[in-house]
Structure formats: structure tokens, C-alpha cells
Amino acid sequence: MRVGKNNYIYRPMKKGIVVVLVCVMSVAKVQAQIPVILRVTAAEQADSIGCNFVHELCRITYDAILSGKVKLWNSSNKEFRIIAQSLIEIDASANTQFVNQEVIFVYEMWSNANKDLKSTTSGFLFSNHNSKGEDVEYGYVEYSDLQEFFLRERVVTNANGNFNANLASFLNSKNYNYQFLQFAGKVINNVNDSKKIRDEYIGSLRFNVNTFSMNEVPQKLVVWTLDKSTEATSEKVNNGNKLLDEIGEYLKNNQEVFFNLGADKLSNFTQKTKWKVTKIEVNELWKKVGEELLYDPLGLIIYINDSPLTEIPYKDLLKLDVKVNEMQLIDFIRVKNFNYVIRKINQQEITRSQSYLYQKALLQSPWNKVSYFVENY
């Protein structure tokens, strides 16, 4: 162990973490509280989960520690606290990054009473490898300190993820890949033993079914654009162009709205014949309720001669008296009888060349297998 400036602790970990837990319960006594330590590796997190659970847990925990609201201890015994500045010093000294850990350890208590499988998370042990390949121990954080952050902060999700997902729901449902380091006081040192425990103790049961909604509505944050088209005439091309034209006419007839959206920053904005709406960008929340797909516009950005105006939030979109084919603007956008290009799903950027396939995947595939659909179409 070395003590650096500002009294921070930097100590290489001993190879092979073994935390001794005293447990007189056997696996057979499934009603008992069983101490469990899970080994969770970033590389083992499947794309279908919707995020990298390890990276997201480290990111949110790191921000929480730096905020001063969450305590980082030297170990699960909590002999002394490591302050936020000391954590920064550890990373600088060891040439590591807390947010880029490959492995984390989750401390929990499990019980299985009459097939009611429950888990309670106690805390997390964090470590990393320095530039020499040595293990560096950051320390331990109690879950009770982090719970507020895990409930409040949205997880950065890819196209397969649920937009409203948080780390608390991942922990409760065990919707991530893990192996056992310890189970009921016994060290588990191979994948086969982990699988055996999972098959015998968990089987087809689900964790904590009463602590989160089993009927949670899947949601995706989708950003799409509609450009002025010069393609051959078709119903969808005509509808798209008409939508842009009607928005343009509205702005020309409502100069105050136009100025409030930042028109004065554009060149030739006072000369109505020299500008037109060339594109719109729509930020939407897509929801899947049974077999029905629902669209809730959140905001719209109008492009004048390819330059964006200020985004119009949903509450102000309702005030725009724009009609297309006798339909209100919001309703016409929801129907989507025009050619649009998906640019982003949750936090994943979508290339224009793959936009159609992602659109098709959202309409036809399970929402946790959107990327798989695109890759195997």
C-alpha cells in the first residue's frame, strides 16, 4: 500500500479476490437469505441488453462519488473513506479510468421462498488494471448511497434498449450477464459451477417480480428527418413536400412566431421569396402497447435553407395552426404517410444507409433485437 499526496490510497490488489463470508445456510435451504457475490464483466454484456451494464454502472457511480453525495470506502469493511479528490488522484497516478473498468463485483443477499425469488443489493467493489497490468483497488460503495442515482439517472441505451431504463431496474430484474464469485459462502471459480447454480436455484424464475412493473411499456426515443424531395411523384413524396410547404406558409404568415424561433439569425429572412423550409427534424417517443405502435412527438426543428431554427417543444407544437390534408400538424406527423429517415434511436446514431432497415425492425421485430434484425436482414 502507498499513501500519496492528499492522503489518497493507491494499492495494487492481491491476485484473486476472495472475500470470506460466513454462512451456515446450505443451498438446499432456499428460504434462507443467501450471501452472493457476482462477478460482472463488461465484455460479457450482450448487445440485446440495450447497454453495457458495467460501463453505465461505473459512469453513474463515478459522477455520484464526485458529487460528494456518495461515499467510497477502502473495502466492504468500511475502515476508512476515500474522498472524491483522492479517487481522481488514484486514476492519475495509476493511469486508469474509473469509468472504464472491465470487471465489477456486486454484493447481494438472495432468497427463494415458494418460488418467490428475491435479491437485495448491498454494494459494489470497484477495481481496475494500471498501465503495468497490475490490479488497482478503488474501493467499495454501498447500494443505499447509490439508490437515488440508480433510480433517477437514465441509462445510455442503444437501439435495443428501453429509453426509460435505469440501473435499479437492471439490478432488480438481473437483466445483465454475470458469473458467481461466491454463493452461500462458497467460492465459485468456474463457469460450469455458475451455470449449475443458475439452473438449480433460479431456473425459469424471475427476480423481484413485485418491485417493478411486469407490464412496463417498451419505449424508444427516435429522431427522424424529412427532407424536401425531388424524387418521382408518389403519394408519400407529395405528402412530405406538402407538409414542408404548409409549415413554410405558416411561418410566412406568422412573422412573430418566425422571429421567436430565431429567424433573425438567418440571411434573407425578411425576403419571403428567398427562403423555404427544406427539412424538419422530429424528436419522438415511440411506445409499443401490445401489437400497437404509438408515437408521441416531443419536439420539432424546422430548417430554413438548410439552417435550423430553435426547437419547438410539444406544448408549442399544439399551438401551431398548421393543417396538411385537413389534418392537424401533430396528427399528420403521427400518421407518417411520408418518407422519413431515422437518424437516432435512443443514444445510438443511425446511418442514412441503414435507416430503412432500422425503421423496418422497429415495426416488425422484438424491440430488444432491433440490431440483430438489421444485421441479419
C-alpha positions in Angstrom: 0.0 0.0 0.0 1.2 3.5 -0.8 -0.1 6.8 0.6 0.2 9.6 -1.9 -0.4 13.3 -1.6 -3.8 14.4 -0.2 -3.8 11.2 1.7 -5.2 9.1 -1.1 -4.7 5.4 -1.2 -3.2 3.5 -4.1 -2.6 -0.1 -3.6 -2.3 -3.0 -6.1 -4.8 -5.7 -5.3 -3.6 -9.2 -4.5 -4.3 -11.6 -7.2 -7.5 -13.5 -6.9 -10.1 -11.6 -4.9 -11.6 -13.8 -2.2 -14.0 -12.3 0.3 -14.8 -14.7 3.1 -18.4 -14.7 4.1 -19.7 -16.7 7.0 -22.8 -18.6 6.1 -24.3 -21.6 7.9 -27.1 -22.0 5.4 -27.0 -24.6 2.7 -28.2 -24.1 -0.9 -30.9 -26.6 -0.1 -32.5 -24.2 2.5 -33.8 -22.0 -0.3 -36.0 -19.9 2.1 -32.9 -18.5 3.8 -31.0 -15.3 3.0 -28.0 -16.4 0.9 -25.0 -14.1 0.6 -23.9 -13.8 -3.1 -21.1 -12.0 -4.8 -21.5 -11.6 -8.6 -18.6 -11.1 -11.0 -19.8 -8.8 -13.8 -17.6 -8.3 -16.9 -18.1 -5.6 -19.5 -17.1 -7.9 -22.3 -19.8 -10.3 -21.5 -22.7 -7.9 -21.7 -24.9 -8.7 -24.7 -26.0 -6.1 -27.2 -29.6 -7.2 -26.7 -29.5 -5.9 -23.1 -29.6 -2.4 -24.5 -26.5 -1.0 -22.8 -23.2 -2.1 -21.3 -24.3 -2.6 -17.7 -20.8 -2.4 -16.3 -19.9 0.8 -18.1 -23.1 2.5 -17.1 -22.9 1.5 -13.5 -19.3 2.8 -13.4 -20.3 6.1 -15.1 -23.2 6.8 -12.8 -21.3 5.8 -9.7 -18.3 7.9 -10.6 -20.5 11.0 -11.1 -22.2 10.3 -7.8 -18.9 10.0 -5.9 -17.6 13.2 -7.4 -20.8 15.0 -6.4 -19.9 14.3 -2.7 -23.2 12.6 -2.0 -21.9 9.1 -2.2 -19.2 7.6 0.0 -16.3 5.5 -1.4 -14.8 3.2 1.2 -11.5 1.3 1.1 -13.3 -2.1 1.3 -16.6 -3.7 2.2 -15.4 -3.4 5.9 -15.5 0.4 5.5 -12.4 1.1 7.6 -11.9 4.5 6.1 -13.4 6.7 3.4 -11.7 7.7 0.2 -12.6 11.2 -0.8 -13.5 12.2 -4.4 -10.3 14.1 -5.0 -8.3 11.0 -3.9 -10.2 8.9 -6.4 -9.1 11.4 -9.1 -5.6 11.1 -7.9 -5.7 7.3 -8.0 -6.7 7.4 -11.6 -4.0 9.9 -12.4 -1.3 8.1 -10.6 -2.1 4.6 -11.9 -3.0 5.8 -15.4 -6.5 4.3 -15.1 -10.1 5.5 -15.5 -12.8 4.6 -13.0 -15.4 4.7 -15.8 -13.6 2.2 -17.9 -13.5 -0.8 -15.6 -13.7 -4.2 -17.1 -15.0 -6.1 -14.0 -17.1 -5.1 -11.1 -18.3 -7.2 -8.1 -21.9 -7.0 -6.9 -22.7 -7.9 -3.2 -26.2 -9.2 -2.7 -28.5 -11.3 -0.5 -30.8 -13.8 -2.2 -33.8 -15.7 -1.1 -36.2 -18.2 -2.8 -39.4 -18.8 -0.7 -42.1 -20.8 -2.6 -40.6 -19.7 -5.9 -40.7 -16.1 -4.9 -37.1 -15.2 -5.9 -35.8 -12.0 -4.3 -32.5 -10.2 -4.2 -31.2 -7.3 -2.1 -28.1 -5.4 -3.3 -25.7 -4.4 -0.5 -22.9 -2.8 -2.5 -20.2 -2.8 -5.2 -16.5 -3.4 -5.2 -14.6 -1.5 -7.9 -11.1 -2.2 -9.3 -9.1 -1.7 -12.4 -5.7 -2.5 -14.1 -3.0 0.1 -14.3 -0.6 0.6 -17.3 1.7 -2.2 -16.0 -1.2 -4.7 -15.8 -1.3 -4.5 -12.0 -4.6 -4.6 -10.2 -5.7 -1.3 -8.6 -8.5 -1.3 -6.0 -10.7 1.7 -5.9 -12.9 0.6 -3.1 -16.5 -0.2 -2.1 -19.8 1.7 -2.4 -23.0 0.9 -0.6 -26.1 0.5 -2.7 -28.1 2.5 -0.2 -26.0 5.5 -1.1 -26.4 5.0 -4.8 -30.1 4.0 -5.0 -31.3 7.5 -5.6 -28.9 7.9 -8.5 -29.8 4.5 -9.9 -33.5 5.3 -9.9 -33.1 8.8 -11.3 -30.4 8.6 -13.9 -31.3 7.3 -17.4 -29.1 4.6 -18.7 -27.3 5.4 -22.1 -29.0 2.8 -24.3 -28.5 1.6 -27.8 -31.3 0.8 -30.3 -32.2 -2.4 -28.4 -32.7 -0.7 -25.1 -35.7 0.7 -23.3 -35.4 4.5 -23.3 -36.7 4.8 -19.7 -34.4 2.1 -18.3 -32.5 2.8 -15.1 -29.8 0.8 -13.2 -32.2 0.0 -10.4 -34.5 -1.9 -12.8 -31.4 -3.8 -14.2 -30.4 -4.8 -10.7 -33.9 -5.9 -9.6 -34.5 -7.9 -12.7 -30.9 -9.2 -13.1 -31.1 -8.2 -16.8 -27.4 -8.4 -17.3 -24.8 -11.1 -17.7 -22.9 -12.3 -14.7 -21.0 -15.2 -13.1 -20.8 -16.1 -9.4 -17.7 -15.3 -7.4 -19.3 -16.6 -4.2 -22.6 -18.3 -3.4 -23.6 -19.2 0.2 -20.1 -18.7 1.4 -18.6 -21.0 -1.2 -16.1 -19.6 -3.8 -17.2 -20.4 -7.4 -14.2 -20.5 -9.7 -15.6 -21.8 -13.0 -18.3 -21.2 -15.5 -19.8 -24.6 -15.1 -20.5 -24.2 -11.4 -22.0 -20.8 -12.1 -24.4 -22.4 -14.6 -25.3 -25.2 -12.2 -26.2 -22.7 -9.5 -28.2 -20.6 -12.0 -30.1 -23.7 -13.3 -30.8 -25.2 -9.8 -31.5 -22.0 -7.8 -33.0 -19.7 -10.4 -34.3 -21.9 -13.2 -37.0 -20.1 -15.1 -37.9 -17.9 -12.2 -37.7 -14.1 -12.4 -36.2 -11.9 -9.7 -38.2 -9.3 -7.6 -41.4 -9.5 -9.8 -43.3 -7.4 -7.3 -40.8 -4.5 -7.2 -41.2 -3.4 -10.8 -43.9 -3.4 -13.4 -44.2 -6.6 -15.4 -46.3 -4.7 -17.9 -43.8 -1.8 -18.4 -44.5 -0.2 -21.8 -41.4 -0.5 -24.1 -40.2 2.9 -25.3 -37.7 4.2 -27.8 -36.5 7.8 -28.3 -36.5 8.2 -32.1 -35.2 11.1 -34.1 -36.1 11.3 -37.7 -35.9 13.8 -40.5 -38.0 14.7 -43.6 -36.3 16.4 -46.5 -37.7 18.3 -49.4 -37.8 15.7 -52.2 -37.2 15.9 -55.9 -38.0 12.2 -56.5 -40.6 11.0 -58.9 -44.1 11.8 -57.8 -45.8 9.4 -55.3 -48.3 9.7 -52.5 -45.6 9.7 -49.8 -43.3 12.2 -51.7 -46.3 14.6 -52.3 -47.4 14.3 -48.6 -43.8 15.0 -47.4 -43.4 18.0 -49.6 -46.8 19.4 -48.8 -46.0 19.1 -45.0 -42.9 21.2 -45.5 -44.7 23.7 -47.7 -47.6 24.2 -45.2 -45.1 24.8 -42.4 -43.3 27.4 -44.6 -46.6 29.2 -45.4 -47.5 29.3 -41.8 -44.2 30.9 -40.9 -44.5 33.5 -43.7 -48.0 34.4 -42.4 -46.9 34.5 -38.7 -43.8 36.6 -38.6 -43.8 36.8 -34.8 -43.6 33.0 -34.5 -40.9 33.0 -37.1 -38.8 35.6 -35.3 -39.2 33.8 -31.9 -37.7 30.7 -33.5 -34.6 32.6 -34.4 -35.3 33.7 -37.9 -33.3 36.9 -37.4 -30.1 34.8 -37.4 -30.7 33.7 -41.0 -29.7 35.6 -44.1 -32.5 37.0 -46.3 -35.1 36.1 -43.6 -37.1 39.2 -44.4 -37.4 38.3 -48.1 -40.0 35.7 -48.2 -39.3 34.6 -51.8 -35.6 33.8 -50.9 -36.2 31.2 -48.2 -38.1 28.0 -47.8 -38.5 25.1 -45.4 -36.0 22.4 -46.7 -36.2 19.9 -43.8 -37.7 19.1 -40.5 -36.3 17.1 -37.7 -38.7 15.4 -35.2 -37.8 14.1 -31.8 -40.4 11.4 -30.8 -41.1 8.8 -28.2 -42.3 5.6 -29.7 -44.2 3.2 -27.5 -45.3 -0.4 -28.1 -48.6 -1.3 -26.4 -49.4 -4.9 -27.3 -49.3 -5.0 -31.1 -49.9 -1.3 -31.4 -47.2 1.3 -32.0 -47.9 4.8 -30.7 -46.0 8.0 -31.5 -45.6 11.0 -29.2 -43.8 13.9 -30.7 -41.6 15.7 -28.2 -40.1 18.4 -30.3 -39.6 19.7 -33.9 -36.8 21.6 -35.6 -37.5 23.5 -38.8 -34.7 24.0 -41.3 -34.8 27.2 -43.4 -32.5 26.9 -46.4 -30.8 24.0 -44.5 -30.2 26.1 -41.4 -32.0 25.1 -38.2 -34.4 27.3 -36.2 -34.9 26.8 -32.4 -36.6 23.5 -31.5 -40.4 23.8 -30.9 -41.4 21.7 -27.9 -44.6 19.6 -27.9 -46.7 22.1 -25.9 -45.9 24.8 -28.5 -46.5 22.4 -31.5 -50.1 22.1 -30.3 -50.5 25.9 -30.8 -49.3 25.9 -34.4 -52.3 26.2 -36.7 -50.8 24.1 -39.5 -53.0 21.7 -41.4 -52.0 19.1 -44.0 -54.7 17.3 -46.0 -57.2 18.6 -43.5 -55.2 17.1 -40.6 -53.6 19.0 -37.7 -49.8 19.0 -37.8 -49.4 16.7 -34.8 -51.8 14.2 -36.2 -50.3 14.2 -39.6 -46.8 13.6 -38.1 -48.2 10.7 -36.1 -49.7 9.0 -39.2 -46.3 9.2 -41.1 -47.7 8.7 -44.6 -44.5 10.2 -46.0 -40.8 9.2 -46.5 -38.8 9.9 -43.4 -35.2 8.9 -42.4 -34.4 7.7 -38.9 -31.3 9.3 -37.6 -31.1 8.1 -34.0 -32.7 5.5 -31.7 -32.2 6.2 -28.0 -28.5 7.2 -27.9 -27.4 5.3 -31.0 -26.7 7.2 -34.2 -28.2 5.6 -37.3 -26.5 5.9 -40.7 -28.7 7.0 -43.6 -27.9 3.8 -45.4 -29.3 1.7 -42.6 -32.3 3.9 -41.7 -34.8 1.9 -43.6 -33.8 -1.4 -42.0 -34.0 0.1 -38.5 -37.4 1.5 -39.4 -38.5 -1.9 -40.6 -37.0 -3.5 -37.4 -39.0 -1.2 -35.1 -42.1 -2.1 -37.0 -41.6 -5.9 -37.3 -39.0 -7.3 -34.8 -38.9 -7.7 -31.0 -37.6 -4.4 -29.6 -34.7 -6.0 -27.8 -33.4 -7.5 -31.1 -33.6 -4.4 -33.3 -29.8 -4.6 -34.2 -30.0 -8.3 -34.7 -32.8 -7.8 -37.3 -30.8 -5.2 -39.2 -27.6 -7.3 -39.2 -29.4 -10.4 -40.4 -31.9 -9.0 -42.8 
